[in-house]
């Protein structure tokens, strides 16, 4: 969007370009109708968004690009029968799931078959779903509870939580960004997981 405003200060030109951006509801209808344009429109509107998620998790432009392509294929294969209310959130979920699968595969190969501990598993242990964390945290009920939990956090703790569990940023990067020591970041995350566990228990999600 910034490039649009940089290239032209003509209100008419900007309006035409904005009009050319198809609405999410229209894209979903294209998927439901099995129209090939659905992929093209989704890629045009959301490629950069999905790529930003994938590259932050995978730290590799090549892997991130493949991940986005896999996510687009997953959208095509899942709509129908699914009919998401918010396409951007649906795409983010699929992109992260694809990135998780790739991270697991890559870490297993690098470690000769041993599985590397991933940030998402920290939350999976809290929710009592360590057996299949990649699927469990995307369940609608759990996602809604975590979203409400994150929204009520103080700003700096919300940033730390999101950077670690949404973007999978390493602890040293979060430490450098916030100015907190790595030990303090670990402590904050530990307390946040404990608080989240209490919230999940209160909500009846775990006992």
C-alpha positions in Angstrom: 0.0 0.0 0.0 2.9 2.4 0.8 4.3 1.9 -2.7 0.9 2.9 -4.2 1.1 6.3 -2.4 4.7 6.8 -3.2 4.2 6.2 -6.9 1.3 8.5 -7.4 -0.4 11.3 -5.6 -3.4 11.1 -7.8 -6.5 10.3 -5.8 -8.2 8.9 -8.9 -5.3 6.5 -9.5 -5.2 5.3 -5.9 -9.0 4.8 -5.9 -8.8 2.7 -9.1 -6.0 0.5 -7.6 -7.9 0.1 -4.3 -11.0 -0.9 -6.3 -9.0 -3.6 -8.0 -8.3 -5.3 -4.7 -11.0 -8.1 -4.5 -12.9 -8.5 -1.3 -12.2 -11.6 0.8 -15.8 -12.7 0.5 -15.4 -12.7 -3.3 -12.2 -14.8 -3.1 -13.9 -17.3 -0.9 -16.7 -17.6 -3.3 -14.2 -18.3 -6.1 -12.8 -21.1 -4.0 -16.2 -22.5 -3.3 -16.9 -22.4 -7.0 -13.5 -24.1 -7.7 -12.4 -21.3 -9.9 -8.7 -21.1 -10.8 -8.7 -17.3 -10.2 -9.1 -18.0 -6.5 -5.4 -18.9 -6.1 -4.3 -15.9 -8.3 -6.4 -13.4 -6.3 -5.3 -14.9 -2.9 -1.6 -14.8 -4.0 -1.9 -11.2 -5.2 -3.6 -10.0 -2.0 -1.9 -12.1 0.7 1.4 -13.4 -0.6 3.5 -10.8 1.2 1.5 -11.3 4.4 2.0 -15.1 4.4 5.6 -14.8 3.4 6.4 -12.5 6.3 5.0 -15.1 8.7 6.9 -18.0 7.1 10.2 -16.3 6.8 10.2 -15.2 10.4 9.6 -18.8 11.5 11.9 -20.5 9.0 14.7 -17.9 8.6 15.1 -19.0 5.0 13.6 -17.1 2.0 13.6 -20.3 -0.1 11.8 -22.4 2.5 9.4 -19.5 3.2 8.5 -19.3 -0.5 7.8 -23.0 -0.7 5.8 -22.8 2.6 3.6 -20.1 1.1 3.0 -22.2 -2.0 2.1 -25.2 0.2 -0.3 -23.0 2.2 -2.0 -21.8 -1.0 -2.5 -25.4 -2.1 -3.8 -26.2 1.4 -6.4 -23.4 1.0 -7.5 -24.8 -2.4 -7.8 -28.3 -0.9 -9.8 -27.2 2.1 -12.3 -24.7 0.7 -14.7 -26.3 0.3 -15.8 -27.9 2.6 -14.4 -25.1 5.0 -15.8 -21.6 4.7 -13.6 -19.3 6.8 -15.1 -16.2 8.2 -11.7 -14.3 8.0 -9.5 -15.3 5.1 -6.4 -13.6 6.5 -6.6 -15.5 9.8 -7.2 -18.8 7.9 -4.2 -18.2 5.7 -2.0 -17.3 8.7 -3.0 -20.6 10.4 -2.3 -22.7 7.3 1.0 -20.9 6.7 2.1 -21.4 10.3 1.1 -25.1 10.2 3.1 -25.6 7.0 6.1 -23.8 8.6 5.8 -26.0 11.7 5.9 -29.1 9.5 8.9 -27.9 7.7 10.7 -26.9 10.9 10.1 -30.3 12.4 11.3 -32.0 9.2 14.4 -29.8 9.0 15.3 -30.2 12.7 14.9 -33.9 12.5 17.2 -34.1 9.5 19.8 -31.9 11.1 19.8 -33.8 14.4 20.0 -37.3 12.8 16.4 -38.2 13.6 16.2 -36.4 17.0 13.5 -33.8 17.4 14.4 -30.3 18.3 12.4 -28.6 21.0 10.2 -26.0 19.4 8.5 -22.9 21.0 5.0 -24.1 20.3 5.6 -27.2 22.5 5.9 -24.9 25.5 2.3 -23.9 25.0 1.3 -27.5 24.2 2.5 -28.6 27.6 0.5 -25.9 29.2 -2.7 -27.0 27.4 -2.0 -30.6 28.1 -1.8 -31.4 24.3 1.9 -32.2 23.9 1.1 -35.2 21.8 0.0 -33.1 18.8 0.7 -29.4 19.5 0.6 -28.2 15.9 -3.0 -29.2 15.7 -4.1 -28.6 19.2 -3.3 -24.9 19.4 -5.3 -24.2 16.3 -8.5 -25.5 17.7 -11.1 -22.8 17.7 -11.8 -22.9 21.4 -8.2 -22.8 22.5 -7.3 -20.1 20.0 -10.1 -17.9 21.3 -9.0 -18.3 24.9 -5.4 -17.6 24.1 -6.4 -14.5 22.1 -8.4 -13.1 25.0 -5.5 -13.9 27.4 -3.0 -12.1 25.2 -5.2 -9.0 24.8 -5.3 -8.4 28.5 -1.5 -8.6 29.0 0.6 -5.4 29.6 2.1 -4.3 26.3 5.7 -5.5 26.9 4.5 -9.0 28.0 2.1 -9.1 25.1 5.0 -8.4 22.7 7.2 -11.0 24.3 4.4 -13.6 24.2 3.6 -12.9 20.5 7.2 -12.7 19.4 7.9 -16.1 21.0 4.8 -18.1 20.3 3.4 -16.4 17.1 6.6 -15.5 15.3 8.9 -18.1 16.9 11.6 -15.6 17.6 14.7 -16.9 19.4 15.1 -15.7 23.0 18.3 -13.8 22.2 16.4 -11.8 19.5 13.6 -11.0 21.9 16.2 -10.0 24.5 17.9 -7.6 22.1 14.7 -6.1 20.9 13.2 -5.5 24.4 16.4 -4.7 26.3 15.6 -7.4 28.8 18.2 -10.0 29.7 17.7 -13.5 28.3 17.2 -14.8 31.9 14.4 -12.2 32.4 12.7 -13.2 29.1 12.7 -16.9 30.2 11.3 -15.9 33.5 8.5 -13.8 32.0 7.6 -16.6 29.6 7.5 -19.1 32.4 5.2 -16.8 34.4 3.0 -16.2 31.3 2.7 -19.9 30.7 1.7 -20.5 34.3 -0.8 -17.7 34.1 -2.2 -19.1 30.9 -2.5 -22.5 32.5 -4.6 -20.9 35.3 -6.8 -19.2 32.7 -7.3 -22.4 30.7 -8.2 -24.2 34.0 -10.7 -21.4 34.9 -12.2 -21.7 31.4 -12.6 -25.4 31.9 -10.2 -26.3 29.0 -7.9 -28.2 31.3 -8.4 -29.7 34.8 
